[in-house]
Structure formats: C-alpha cells, structure tokens
Amino acid sequence: MLLRQVVAARSLLRTTKSVHARGSLVHTRGFSDVDDPNMNGGYQQPPPIKRQFRDPYGDWWDKQERRNYGEPVHEDNDILGVFSPEEYTHTPPGKGALQLGTFVAAVLGLCFVVSRFYPDKPSVPKEYEGGLDRELGGEGALWARKKGDHSI
C-alpha cells in the first residue's frame, strides 16, 4: 500500500515538473496567501462600510445604492448594501437597558398598587334565605342563590 502511494507521488511530481518546464498559460499577479487571506482571487476589496452610513445627498452615480460608476463592489455587498437590515444606532445599549428596566419597574409597581387597593372578590358568594324571591319581583322572576345552591 505504501509502495503504491510512493509511486503515485513520483508520477505526480514528474507531471508537475513537465508542466512548469513548458510554462503556464494562466497569468497570475503574484499574490500569495499572506496577501490574500480571504482567497478571493486577488480582488481588491474596498473598506467594509455600510452604504447606510454614506452621505445620502452626495453626488452618486447610483443614488439608491449610494455608489459611483466603476467603483469596486465589496465581496459582502449583500450585507453592506442599502437593502440589508439597517444597523440601529439611535439608542446606545446602556440607555436602552435603563429604559427597559424603568418600564418593567413601572409595570410591576402598578401591579403592586392595584393588588393593594383593589377589593378582593369574596371566596364564597353571599347566600340569602329564600333566594330573595319576594325582593326580586316574586314568582317567575330570576332567582338569586338559595342556601345550598352551589351552581355557577
């Protein structure tokens, strides 16, 4: 098994030497992996700035995308373009946390105040002798609860 791998490696080495001797038809610019860690073929990347932060009143060739004709497009244009989700910069995180905490404290405070001053419903409804038949209009009127009547 090892002998097969050595033979295959030698034949591959001979093939690559013959290709280098003939010359390459593909022209390379001479960039290395150090120059191009993203492996994008030597494409010159503009700085990754969201188009949202560019001047909306600038003299752009494409007013909607805020870019000029011939300007190189970033590799992550789908993330940096105008139609990507807007980056929220209106409220800093600390102030937002303070506002959220204030809201939660206000709701819990309101719940506490209501629970202190709102009268509780009695656990057992009041019962009347005879169901207040005479007081509610006599026979044929809707009855209130009689003693021992536990229907809801």
N, C-alpha and C positions, 0 to 999 in steps of 0.2 A: 504494500500500500504506500509506504513512504517512498519507495523507488518510483512509483507512478507519478507522485507529486513532484519529485525532483526532475523527472524527465519533462513533465508538463511545464514546469517553471523555466527550464532551459530553453524549450522551444518558444515559449513566450518571450524570453529575453532576446533570442535571435530575431524574432519578428519585430520587436520594438527597435532594435539596433538598425535593421534594414529600413524601417520607416524613417528614422532620424537621418540616415545616410542619404535618402532620396530627397528629404526636405518636406516640409509640411505645406499643404495648400491653404490651411486655415491661418489667417493672420491674427496674432494675439497682441494686445497692447503692452504686455509685460507686467501686468499687475499680479500680485501674489495674494495668498490667503491672509497675510497680515494687512495688506491694503484694503482687502475686500472681505471682512469677516462675515457679511451677510450673504455672500455668494450670489450676487445679483448680476454677474457678468460685467462688472466694471461700470455699471450705470451710475452716473453722478447724481447723488441724492441731494436735493435742496434741504434746508433745515426743516425739521418736522414741526411746523407751526400751523395750527388750525386756521382755516380760512375765516372762521368766525371772528378772529382777532385782527384781521386785516381791515384797513380803512374802507368802510362801505362807500364813501364818497370819492375815493381815488379814481384816477383815470385808467380804469381797467379795460382791456380788450373784451373780456367776458365779464360783464357787470355782475351776473348772477353768481358765478363761481369765484369771482374776485381773483382773476389771473390774467396774465398777458399772453399774447400770441407767441408761441415758441418757447415759453417758459417750461423748464423741465418739471414733470409731474412726479411727486413723491411716490415711492413704492406703496405706501399706505394711504393712497388718496381716498379710498373708501372710508377711512376713519377720520382723515383730516379735512375732508371736503365740507362744503356748506350743508349738504343734505345728511350729514352724520348727526347723531344726537348732540344737542347743544350742551356745552360744558357750563354748568351752573356756577356762576361766580358772584351772585348778588349778595349772599349772606355767608360770612365766614362760619366754619364749623362750630366754634365756641359760642358764637352768638345764637346760632340755630339750636344748639343743645340747651342754652339758657331759656330760649323761647319755648321749647318743647317742655322743659321742666316746669316752667311757670304755668303752662296750660294744664299739665297733669295735676299740679298742686291746686289750681283753681277749681278743677272739676272735683277732685277729692274733697276739697274744703266745702264746696256746695253740697255734695252728698252728705257730709257730716252735719252741716247746718240743717238740712232738710230732715235728716234722721232724728235730730234733737227736738225739732219744733213741730213736726208733722204728727198729728194724733194717730195712734195705732188703732187698728180695727180690733174690736174685741174678739177673742178666740171662740167664744160661744155666743151666738146671736140671742138677743133678748126674746123671751117667750111670754105670751100673755094668756091668761085663762080665758078659754072660750074663743081664742083667736081673734079678739076684738070684733066679733061678729056684729054686734049692735053698733059699735062706734064706726065701723066701716060701711055702713049702709044696710045692714040687715041681711035677710036671706037672699041668696042669688048673687051677692057681691063676692069679689075675690077674697079669699081668706088669708089672713096673716098666719103665722105659725101657731099651732096649738102646742100645748105641753106634750112632749113625747114625739112630736113630728120632726124627724131629722132629715127630711128630703131637701134636696138643694134646688 
